[in-house]
């Protein structure tokens, strides 16, 4: 009798800082996730178009102080079917953000 295990959950990490991508990717891989990373909106959107993710974690600001491209990543993730869980992270905290 064969037992089938569920596939490892797929996670997409999006951040423009390599150290953050590396740290988060290492952490989630050690907890059983299959991890893809992207440092730009277009790269993340291409991955979302071609692969199903269970979770998407994106930085809010990818291109500088006034950028909010993380919202574009989450919008693309929200259009995917089935829709992945999404998490938006940021070290930039203001009332507007």
TORPA-4810 file (N, C-alpha, C, O; in nm, 3 decimals):
<nodes>
NODE_1_0.084_-0.118_0.000_0.000_0.000_0.000_0.089_0.124_0.000_0.178_0.136_0.084_X
NODE_2_0.065_0.214_-0.091_0.143_0.336_-0.100_0.072_0.449_-0.027_-0.051_0.459_-0.027_X
NODE_3_0.152_0.532_0.036_0.096_0.652_0.097_0.142_0.771_0.016_0.256_0.778_-0.029_X
NODE_4_0.053_0.863_-0.002_0.091_0.982_-0.077_0.098_1.100_0.018_0.006_1.126_0.097_X
NODE_5_0.208_1.171_0.010_0.224_1.290_0.091_0.181_1.411_0.010_0.195_1.415_-0.113_X
NODE_6_0.129_1.507_0.079_0.091_1.632_0.012_0.219_1.701_-0.034_0.322_1.694_0.033_X
NODE_7_0.212_1.768_-0.149_0.331_1.840_-0.195_0.365_1.954_-0.100_0.278_2.008_-0.032_X
NODE_8_0.491_1.990_-0.097_0.534_2.102_-0.013_0.465_2.229_-0.060_0.448_2.249_-0.180_X
NODE_9_0.426_2.316_0.033_0.362_2.440_-0.008_0.461_2.530_-0.084_0.579_2.535_-0.051_X
NODE_10_0.410_2.599_-0.186_0.493_2.688_-0.268_0.477_2.832_-0.220_0.366_2.880_-0.196_X
NODE_11_0.590_2.900_-0.207_0.593_3.036_-0.154_0.671_3.126_-0.250_0.778_3.089_-0.297_X
NODE_12_0.617_3.242_-0.280_0.687_3.343_-0.358_0.723_3.458_-0.266_0.635_3.517_-0.202_X
NODE_13_0.852_3.491_-0.260_0.901_3.605_-0.182_0.942_3.715_-0.279_1.011_3.689_-0.377_X
NODE_14_0.900_3.838_-0.251_0.932_3.951_-0.338_0.988_4.064_-0.253_0.920_4.119_-0.167_X
NODE_15_1.114_4.098_-0.279_1.180_4.209_-0.209_1.299_4.252_-0.292_1.363_4.170_-0.358_X
NODE_16_1.330_4.380_-0.289_1.443_4.429_-0.367_1.575_4.426_-0.290_1.678_4.467_-0.343_X
NODE_17_1.573_4.378_-0.168_1.696_4.365_-0.089_1.734_4.217_-0.081_1.662_4.135_-0.025_X
NODE_18_1.850_4.186_-0.139_1.896_4.048_-0.146_1.910_3.981_-0.011_1.877_3.863_0.002_X
NODE_19_1.957_4.054_0.090_1.975_3.994_0.223_1.841_3.951_0.282_1.832_3.847_0.348_X
NODE_20_1.739_4.030_0.258_1.606_3.994_0.309_1.553_3.872_0.236_1.500_3.780_0.298_X
NODE_21_1.567_3.870_0.103_1.525_3.753_0.026_1.596_3.628_0.074_1.533_3.524_0.096_X
NODE_22_1.727_3.638_0.091_1.805_3.521_0.133_1.761_3.473_0.270_1.740_3.354_0.291_X
NODE_23_1.746_3.566_0.365_1.707_3.528_0.501_1.570_3.463_0.509_1.554_3.358_0.571_X
NODE_24_1.471_3.527_0.445_1.337_3.470_0.444_1.332_3.337_0.370_1.269_3.242_0.417_X
NODE_25_1.400_3.329_0.255_1.400_3.205_0.176_1.461_3.091_0.256_1.407_2.981_0.259_X
NODE_26_1.572_3.118_0.322_1.638_3.015_0.403_1.546_2.969_0.516_1.534_2.849_0.542_X
NODE_27_1.481_3.063_0.582_1.390_3.029_0.690_1.275_2.941_0.642_1.249_2.835_0.699_X
NODE_28_1.207_2.984_0.536_1.091_2.909_0.489_1.130_2.774_0.429_1.056_2.676_0.445_X
NODE_29_1.243_2.766_0.361_1.289_2.635_0.311_1.314_2.539_0.426_1.283_2.420_0.416_X
NODE_30_1.370_2.590_0.536_1.396_2.504_0.651_1.267_2.457_0.718_1.269_2.364_0.799_X
NODE_31_1.155_2.521_0.684_1.025_2.481_0.737_0.938_2.411_0.632_0.816_2.402_0.647_X
NODE_32_1.002_2.360_0.526_0.934_2.273_0.432_0.871_2.339_0.311_0.804_2.271_0.233_X
NODE_33_0.890_2.468_0.292_0.834_2.536_0.175_0.926_2.522_0.054_1.048_2.513_0.069_X
NODE_34_0.867_2.520_-0.064_0.940_2.538_-0.189_0.934_2.687_-0.216_0.826_2.744_-0.225_X
NODE_35_1.050_2.752_-0.230_1.055_2.898_-0.235_1.110_2.947_-0.368_1.214_2.901_-0.415_X
NODE_36_1.038_3.042_-0.428_1.088_3.120_-0.541_1.103_3.263_-0.493_1.031_3.307_-0.403_X
NODE_37_1.198_3.337_-0.553_1.218_3.475_-0.514_1.216_3.565_-0.637_1.247_3.522_-0.748_X
NODE_38_1.179_3.690_-0.614_1.180_3.791_-0.719_1.219_3.924_-0.654_1.184_3.951_-0.539_X
NODE_39_1.291_4.006_-0.730_1.332_4.135_-0.677_1.264_4.252_-0.748_1.285_4.367_-0.712_X
NODE_40_1.182_4.222_-0.849_1.110_4.325_-0.924_0.966_4.281_-0.947_0.934_4.162_-0.947_X
NODE_41_0.879_4.379_-0.967_0.738_4.351_-0.991_0.719_4.261_-1.112_0.645_4.163_-1.105_X
NODE_42_0.785_4.295_-1.223_0.767_4.219_-1.347_0.811_4.074_-1.331_0.748_3.983_-1.385_X
NODE_43_0.918_4.053_-1.259_0.965_3.917_-1.233_0.863_3.839_-1.150_0.834_3.723_-1.179_X
NODE_44_0.808_3.903_-1.048_0.707_3.839_-0.965_0.582_3.807_-1.046_0.525_3.699_-1.032_X
NODE_45_0.539_3.901_-1.130_0.420_3.879_-1.210_0.440_3.764_-1.310_0.347_3.688_-1.335_X
NODE_46_0.560_3.753_-1.366_0.588_3.641_-1.458_0.582_3.508_-1.384_0.528_3.411_-1.436_X
NODE_47_0.637_3.503_-1.264_0.630_3.380_-1.185_0.486_3.346_-1.150_0.446_3.229_-1.157_X
NODE_48_0.408_3.446_-1.111_0.268_3.423_-1.077_0.187_3.374_-1.196_0.091_3.298_-1.180_X
NODE_49_0.225_3.416_-1.315_0.153_3.375_-1.435_0.181_3.230_-1.473_0.101_3.168_-1.545_X
NODE_50_0.293_3.176_-1.427_0.333_3.042_-1.471_0.339_2.937_-1.361_0.369_2.821_-1.389_X
NODE_51_0.312_2.976_-1.238_0.319_2.879_-1.129_0.213_2.910_-1.025_0.178_3.026_-1.003_X
NODE_52_0.164_2.806_-0.962_0.065_2.821_-0.855_0.139_2.833_-0.723_0.224_2.750_-0.691_X
NODE_53_0.107_2.936_-0.646_0.168_2.957_-0.515_0.062_2.947_-0.407_-0.053_2.988_-0.426_X
NODE_54_0.101_2.891_-0.295_0.012_2.885_-0.179_0.018_3.015_-0.099_-0.081_3.058_-0.040_X
NODE_55_0.137_3.077_-0.099_0.160_3.200_-0.022_0.248_3.294_-0.104_0.343_3.251_-0.169_X
NODE_56_0.215_3.423_-0.100_0.298_3.527_-0.160_0.329_3.629_-0.052_0.238_3.682_0.012_X
NODE_57_0.458_3.656_-0.031_0.503_3.756_0.065_0.577_3.863_-0.014_0.676_3.834_-0.081_X
NODE_58_0.529_3.987_-0.005_0.591_4.095_-0.083_0.619_4.217_0.004_0.540_4.252_0.092_X
NODE_59_0.732_4.279_-0.023_0.764_4.408_0.037_0.673_4.513_-0.026_0.638_4.502_-0.144_X
NODE_60_0.634_4.612_0.049_0.551_4.720_-0.004_0.629_4.807_-0.101_0.578_4.843_-0.207_X
NODE_61_0.750_4.841_-0.065_0.831_4.935_-0.144_0.944_4.859_-0.212_1.035_4.810_-0.146_X
NODE_62_0.936_4.850_-0.343_1.037_4.777_-0.418_1.135_4.868_-0.494_1.246_4.825_-0.525_X
NODE_63_1.095_4.990_-0.523_1.180_5.074_-0.608_1.223_5.205_-0.543_1.276_5.291_-0.613_X
NODE_64_1.205_5.223_-0.417_1.249_5.347_-0.357_1.150_5.402_-0.257_1.054_5.336_-0.217_X
NODE_65_1.175_5.525_-0.217_1.099_5.585_-0.107_0.952_5.608_-0.138_0.868_5.597_-0.049_X
NODE_66_0.919_5.640_-0.263_0.779_5.669_-0.292_0.707_5.555_-0.363_0.590_5.569_-0.399_X
NODE_67_0.775_5.445_-0.384_0.716_5.335_-0.460_0.630_5.246_-0.371_0.658_5.229_-0.252_X
NODE_68_0.525_5.191_-0.429_0.438_5.095_-0.359_0.408_4.978_-0.451_0.294_4.932_-0.459_X
NODE_69_0.510_4.929_-0.520_0.492_4.822_-0.617_0.446_4.691_-0.554_0.393_4.604_-0.624_X
NODE_70_0.467_4.676_-0.424_0.419_4.556_-0.357_0.269_4.539_-0.374_0.218_4.427_-0.376_X
NODE_71_0.197_4.649_-0.385_0.053_4.641_-0.408_0.023_4.582_-0.545_-0.076_4.510_-0.561_X
NODE_72_0.108_4.612_-0.644_0.091_4.553_-0.777_0.112_4.401_-0.772_0.041_4.325_-0.838_X
NODE_73_0.210_4.359_-0.693_0.235_4.215_-0.677_0.114_4.148_-0.613_0.070_4.043_-0.659_X
NODE_74_0.061_4.210_-0.508_-0.055_4.150_-0.441_-0.178_4.149_-0.531_-0.259_4.057_-0.524_X
NODE_75_-0.194_4.251_-0.616_-0.306_4.251_-0.711_-0.292_4.135_-0.809_-0.390_4.068_-0.840_X
NODE_76_-0.171_4.111_-0.856_-0.149_3.998_-0.948_-0.174_3.866_-0.877_-0.232_3.774_-0.936_X
NODE_77_-0.132_3.857_-0.753_-0.157_3.734_-0.676_-0.306_3.714_-0.655_-0.355_3.601_-0.660_X
NODE_78_-0.377_3.823_-0.632_-0.521_3.815_-0.610_-0.598_3.771_-0.733_-0.709_3.718_-0.722_X
NODE_79_-0.539_3.792_-0.850_-0.603_3.750_-0.975_-0.578_3.603_-1.006_-0.645_3.545_-1.092_X
NODE_80_-0.482_3.543_-0.938_-0.448_3.401_-0.962_-0.560_3.312_-0.909_-0.629_3.347_-0.814_X
NODE_81_-0.575_3.198_-0.970_-0.673_3.097_-0.924_-0.605_2.963_-0.912_-0.544_2.917_-1.009_X
NODE_82_-0.612_2.899_-0.799_-0.671_2.949_-0.675_-0.586_3.062_-0.618_-0.465_3.067_-0.638_X
NODE_83_-0.651_3.150_-0.547_-0.584_3.267_-0.491_-0.494_3.226_-0.373_-0.539_3.155_-0.283_X
NODE_84_-0.368_3.269_-0.375_-0.279_3.235_-0.263_-0.304_3.327_-0.144_-0.361_3.435_-0.157_X
NODE_85_-0.260_3.282_-0.027_-0.256_3.371_0.088_-0.153_3.477_0.055_-0.050_3.447_-0.007_X
NODE_86_-0.178_3.601_0.095_-0.084_3.708_0.066_-0.047_3.782_0.193_-0.129_3.801_0.283_X
NODE_87_0.080_3.823_0.199_0.132_3.898_0.313_0.212_4.014_0.257_0.298_3.996_0.171_X
NODE_88_0.185_4.134_0.306_0.257_4.252_0.266_0.344_4.295_0.383_0.295_4.311_0.495_X
NODE_89_0.475_4.314_0.357_0.567_4.353_0.464_0.629_4.488_0.428_0.636_4.525_0.311_X
NODE_90_0.675_4.560_0.530_0.744_4.685_0.506_0.813_4.731_0.632_0.763_4.713_0.743_X
NODE_91_0.930_4.790_0.613_0.999_4.856_0.724_0.967_5.005_0.724_1.010_5.078_0.813_X
NODE_92_0.892_5.050_0.625_0.856_5.191_0.610_0.716_5.211_0.667_0.617_5.172_0.605_X
NODE_93_0.709_5.271_0.783_0.580_5.285_0.850_0.542_5.432_0.864_0.611_5.510_0.931_X
NODE_94_0.434_5.468_0.801_0.373_5.599_0.816_0.223_5.579_0.820_0.173_5.471_0.789_X
NODE_95_0.152_5.683_0.859_0.005_5.673_0.859_-0.048_5.648_0.720_-0.145_5.575_0.702_X
NODE_96_0.017_5.709_0.617_-0.028_5.691_0.480_-0.008_5.546_0.433_-0.091_5.491_0.362_X
NODE_97_0.102_5.488_0.472_0.131_5.350_0.430_0.031_5.255_0.489_0.038_5.135_0.465_X
</nodes>
